[in-house]
Amino acid sequence: MADETAAGARRTPRRTGKREYVKGKFTPRRKVCAFCVDKVDDIDYKDVGRLRRFISDRGRIDPRRKTGTCAKHQRVLSIALKRARHLALLPYSNLHIRDIGS
């Protein structure tokens, strides 16, 4: 009987997968796809102003969890970013950003 209580005391409570938020803490909002909101069908590689929002300061493509784009638009977005890079509309790395100074 002493073994059962000792073994039971060593166990940690099981996690349910639900987050318990403390009062006053920030709860993150679910991000929505900017392309779905604007009802954009195709993402143009020449629209550098829009594409620049989805590149990090190091010149890398930001992931879905950071930008909030849906899977369908993230696939099209990555192709458009790669095309814009190939035509030198967008930088490949942060070294190019430093040289240009933008």
Secondary structure, 3 states (H helix, E strand, C coil): CHHHHHHHHHCCCCCCCCCCCCCCCCCCCCCCCHHHHCCCCCCCCCCHHHHHHHECCCCCECCHHHHCCCHHHHHHHHHHHHHHHHCCCCCCCHHHHHHHCC
